[in-house]
């Protein structure tokens, strides 16, 4: 378990989780990214930006 960096709710981390994996907080719905595994560190996932071919 880890805490959501947005709402501080408990977020369950799967035993086979990997760095860079995305998951959602069940309380606030924020998409989170796993930054570290030992100890687990979560952050808001970056939003996908449009690629206009520039």
N, C-alpha and C positions, 0 to 999 in steps of 0.2 A: 504494500500500500504506500501511497505517496499523497501529497496534498496538491490540489489544484492551485496554481499560482494566481488565479483570478478570483475564485470564491472560497478557497481554503477547504473545500470539501475533500473527503477521502476518495482517491482514484485508485482503482485496482490495476496493478501491473501484472501482466501474464509472466509466468516463469520463463518463457522462451522469448521475452521481449528483446529487441535490439535497439541500439542507438539509431536515432533518426526515424523510428517508428512513430506513426501518428495515431492518436486515440482521442476520444471525446470524453469530456467531463459529463457525467450523468446528471449532475445538479444544474450547471449553468449552460451546458451545451457547447462550451468553447472547445475548439480543436486544439489539442496539445501535442507537442513533440517531445520525445525522450532525448535529452541532451547527454545524460550520464546514467550509468547503471549501478555504480557502487560508490556512494549511495545514489539512489534514483534522483535525478533532477529533471523537472518538467518545465517547459516554457510554452507560451502561446506559439502555435504553429504559424510560420510566415504565410501570409495570404498570397495566393497565386496571382501573379500580375499578368496582364495581357501581353502577348508577344506579337507586336505588329510588324515583325520582320525588319526592325531597324538596327 
